[in-house]
Amino acid sequence: MTSKTCEPTSLTAARLLKTKREALLKKRVMDDLRTLAQAGNPIWYYKAQEVGRRGIPDIIACVNGLFVALELKAEGEVPTPLQAMMLANMVKAGSKKAVVVMPSTWPAILDEVKELLK
């Protein structure tokens, strides 16, 4: 009797890699926001739950009284139509920043967040 092993498909492997990249980005962003908050800056942030309402950005924050929404994506990924609509609605409602964040764009976005603290 031979046992069969379940080999992951390339689609599954790609999805796992994308999820890992986004998790690493989420940790980096959360660490940077935590550092700003621990330095006494007026910042509050929240990491949305995986099983929360669909389309809600990964991180929502209040920076010096201004609403900021961050949708985290692996490099080259794009938001779903629902995520894009939610970000657009947040901007329409007056959000100071509602953006898609990738590893390559985070340093510049972090600089913008720091500017909001001034």
Rosetta silent file (secondary structure, phi, psi, omega in degrees, C-alpha in Angstrom):
SEQUENCE: MTSKTCEPTSLTAARLLKTKREALLKKRVMDDLRTLAQAGNPIWYYKAQEVGRRGIPDIIACVNGLFVALELKAEGEVPTPLQAMMLANMVKAGSKKAVVVMPSTWPAILDEVKELLK
SCORE:     score description
SCORE:     0.000 S_00000001
   1 L     0.000  125.864  179.682    0.000    0.000    0.000 S_00000001
   2 L  -102.910  147.046  177.660    1.476    3.317   -1.024 S_00000001
   3 L  -100.078  141.551  178.710    0.669    6.585    0.598 S_00000001
   4 L   -95.872  136.967  174.465   -0.097    9.624   -1.464 S_00000001
   5 L  -104.368  148.563 -179.469    1.358   12.961   -0.515 S_00000001
   6 L   -95.009  106.003  178.525   -0.381   16.139   -1.322 S_00000001
   7 L   -81.874  133.261  177.708    1.983   18.337   -3.313 S_00000001
   8 L   -68.177  140.717  176.990    1.135   22.032   -3.158 S_00000001
   9 L   -75.882  162.002  179.279    0.128   23.483   -6.477 S_00000001
  10 H   -63.943  -30.851  177.040    2.049   26.416   -7.862 S_00000001
  11 H   -64.893  -44.619  178.420   -1.045   28.550   -7.261 S_00000001
  12 H   -63.759  -43.802  178.953   -1.093   27.586   -3.593 S_00000001
  13 H   -62.021  -41.633  179.002    2.643   28.207   -3.288 S_00000001
  14 H   -65.012  -40.966  179.161    2.281   31.618   -4.934 S_00000001
  15 H   -64.499  -41.164  178.133   -0.598   32.519   -2.617 S_00000001
  16 H   -63.727  -41.592  179.272    1.444   31.478    0.434 S_00000001
  17 H   -63.917  -43.370  178.318    4.410   33.543   -0.744 S_00000001
  18 H   -62.013  -43.784  179.342    2.170   36.583   -1.307 S_00000001
  19 H   -62.416  -41.231  179.091    0.621   36.151    2.142 S_00000001
  20 H   -65.092  -42.596  178.928    4.069   35.899    3.740 S_00000001
  21 H   -62.144  -42.290  178.841    5.269   39.047    1.949 S_00000001
  22 H   -67.382  -36.241  177.634    2.196   40.955    3.088 S_00000001
  23 H   -64.764  -40.285  177.390    2.665   39.686    6.661 S_00000001
  24 H   -64.882  -40.953  177.299    6.269   40.915    6.658 S_00000001
  25 H   -64.654  -43.020 -179.889    5.135   44.312    5.366 S_00000001
  26 H   -59.848  -42.492  178.371    2.375   44.458    7.999 S_00000001
  27 H   -62.227  -43.604  179.939    4.947   43.777   10.745 S_00000001
  28 H   -61.993  -46.632 -179.573    7.249   46.495    9.370 S_00000001
  29 H   -64.382  -46.585  179.833    4.439   49.058    9.166 S_00000001
  30 H   -62.138  -41.509  177.802    3.096   48.180   12.630 S_00000001
  31 H   -60.923  -43.848  179.881    6.609   48.378   14.129 S_00000001
  32 H   -65.352  -42.558  178.639    7.158   51.827   12.587 S_00000001
  33 H   -66.281  -39.921  177.504    3.779   53.118   13.804 S_00000001
  34 H   -61.039  -42.340  178.601    4.424   51.660   17.276 S_00000001
  35 H   -60.833  -43.042  178.012    7.799   53.453   17.391 S_00000001
  36 H   -63.077  -43.746 -179.197    6.125   56.759   16.518 S_00000001
  37 H   -66.464  -41.728 -178.680    3.450   56.244   19.176 S_00000001
  38 H   -68.255  -20.345  176.838    5.950   55.203   21.861 S_00000001
  39 L   -81.480    3.457  176.415    7.908   58.385   21.166 S_00000001
  40 L    91.528    9.059  179.085    4.882   60.311   22.411 S_00000001
  41 L   -74.313  148.865  179.084    3.461   61.323   19.038 S_00000001
  42 L   -76.458   84.214 -178.229   -0.318   61.777   18.744 S_00000001
  43 E  -141.646  136.306  174.182   -1.010   58.602   16.803 S_00000001
  44 E  -128.807  139.471 -179.539   -3.504   55.760   17.204 S_00000001
  45 E  -145.152  157.560 -177.751   -3.576   52.768   14.888 S_00000001
  46 E  -145.287  131.826  176.059   -5.430   49.490   14.520 S_00000001
  47 E   -90.541  116.972 -179.746   -4.655   46.377   12.494 S_00000001
  48 L   -62.631  148.282 -179.760   -7.872   45.123   10.929 S_00000001
  49 L   -79.993  150.269  179.383   -8.719   41.491   11.576 S_00000001
  50 L   -61.735  -31.211 -177.414   -8.526   38.893    8.822 S_00000001
  51 L  -105.237   30.023  178.982  -12.163   37.931    9.371 S_00000001
  52 L   -85.741 -161.515  179.647  -13.476   41.462    9.595 S_00000001
  53 L   -68.452  131.585 -178.765  -15.623   43.338    7.133 S_00000001
  54 L   -61.840  139.062  176.356  -14.496   42.804    3.544 S_00000001
  55 L    91.867  -14.792  179.009  -12.779   45.755    1.911 S_00000001
  56 L   -69.159  133.806 -179.767  -11.677   47.471    5.133 S_00000001
  57 L   -58.210  156.076 -176.774   -8.008   48.534    4.836 S_00000001
  58 L   -62.421  -37.277  179.897   -5.407   46.490    6.713 S_00000001
  59 E  -133.237  129.818  172.173   -4.464   49.350    9.030 S_00000001
  60 E  -116.245  145.863 -175.285   -6.542   52.323   10.061 S_00000001
  61 E  -148.344  158.852  170.320   -5.015   55.146   12.046 S_00000001
  62 E  -121.047  115.975 -176.475   -5.580   58.570   13.475 S_00000001
  63 E  -115.848  108.012  179.333   -2.457   60.688   13.080 S_00000001
  64 L    55.380   38.866  178.443   -2.541   64.048   14.836 S_00000001
  65 L    86.262    2.891 -177.009   -6.337   64.096   14.475 S_00000001
  66 E  -112.928  136.323 -178.902   -6.337   63.015   10.824 S_00000001
  67 E   -77.617  132.826  178.887   -7.774   59.740    9.497 S_00000001
  68 E  -132.701  133.810  177.505   -5.324   57.512    7.597 S_00000001
  69 E  -123.427  131.721 -178.139   -6.095   54.173    5.902 S_00000001
  70 E  -124.519  117.683  174.995   -3.382   51.803    4.682 S_00000001
  71 E  -100.365  115.472 -174.903   -4.085   48.841    2.405 S_00000001
  72 E   -91.126  133.716 -179.044   -1.009   46.590    2.417 S_00000001
  73 L  -138.966  145.707  171.718   -0.037   44.669   -0.708 S_00000001
  74 L   -63.919  155.147 -178.553    2.913   42.562   -1.785 S_00000001
  75 L   -51.938  128.833  177.250    5.059   44.251   -4.436 S_00000001
  76 L    85.489   -8.999  178.430    3.184   44.432   -7.740 S_00000001
  77 L   -81.176  158.797  178.866   -0.184   43.390   -6.284 S_00000001
  78 L  -125.581  154.382  177.859   -3.254   45.591   -6.679 S_00000001
  79 L   -68.257  155.099  174.601   -6.257   46.093   -4.422 S_00000001
  80 L   -68.999  162.285  177.022   -9.467   44.269   -5.199 S_00000001
  81 H   -54.858  -38.910  179.128  -12.243   46.397   -6.714 S_00000001
  82 H   -65.652  -42.787  178.180  -13.956   46.453   -3.297 S_00000001
  83 H   -63.018  -43.229  178.794  -10.748   47.587   -1.551 S_00000001
  84 H   -62.051  -41.228  178.815  -10.208   50.307   -4.163 S_00000001
  85 H   -64.129  -42.824  179.670  -13.797   51.488   -3.740 S_00000001
  86 H   -61.839  -44.877  178.456  -13.435   51.612    0.061 S_00000001
  87 H   -61.464  -43.363  178.646  -10.231   53.677   -0.188 S_00000001
  88 H   -61.945  -41.714  178.508  -11.913   56.040   -2.664 S_00000001
  89 H   -64.736  -36.588  178.501  -14.934   56.414   -0.369 S_00000001
  90 H   -66.527  -40.488  176.877  -12.630   57.203    2.573 S_00000001
  91 H   -64.862  -43.508  179.500  -10.892   59.930    0.564 S_00000001
  92 H   -60.203  -33.798 -179.352  -14.284   61.286   -0.537 S_00000001
  93 L   -82.214   -1.522  174.987  -15.337   61.393    3.129 S_00000001
  94 L   109.761    9.123  177.953  -12.277   63.486    4.017 S_00000001
  95 L   -58.556  135.834  178.329   -9.548   60.984    4.886 S_00000001
  96 L   -67.518  -35.601 -178.437   -6.153   62.677    4.884 S_00000001
  97 E  -150.477  128.674  174.434   -4.570   59.581    3.394 S_00000001
  98 E  -142.185   98.830 -168.752   -6.056   56.375    2.013 S_00000001
  99 E  -135.468  161.221  170.781   -3.396   54.527    0.076 S_00000001
 100 E   -91.406  130.253 -177.998   -2.080   51.189   -1.073 S_00000001
 101 E  -112.872  129.082  172.543    1.256   50.429    0.579 S_00000001
 102 L  -120.311  162.797  179.963    3.920   48.166   -0.916 S_00000001
 103 L   -51.613  -39.483 -177.830    7.395   47.510    0.480 S_00000001
 104 L   -73.450  -22.610 -177.709    8.910   49.933   -2.057 S_00000001
 105 L   -98.206  -14.987 -175.653    6.440   52.729   -1.254 S_00000001
 106 H   -58.521  -44.450 -179.217    6.360   52.435    2.557 S_00000001
 107 H   -55.927  -42.675  179.432    9.421   54.658    3.283 S_00000001
 108 H   -68.823  -39.002  178.777    7.867   57.590    1.382 S_00000001
 109 H   -67.743  -39.374  176.058    4.437   57.018    2.950 S_00000001
 110 H   -60.083  -40.394  176.188    6.039   56.828    6.406 S_00000001
 111 H   -60.805  -39.793  177.835    7.664   60.211    5.701 S_00000001
 112 H   -65.551  -39.158  177.299    4.203   61.583    4.819 S_00000001
 113 H   -62.980  -42.449  178.382    2.782   60.179    8.064 S_00000001
 114 H   -62.762  -35.793  177.548    5.623   61.886    9.977 S_00000001
 115 H   -63.093  -35.132  178.485    4.756   65.164    8.212 S_00000001
 116 H   -65.470  -20.430 -179.302    1.198   64.858    9.552 S_00000001
 117 L   -79.928  -11.826 -177.449    2.675   64.855   13.064 S_00000001
 118 L   -82.369    0.000    0.000    4.105   68.372   12.639 S_00000001
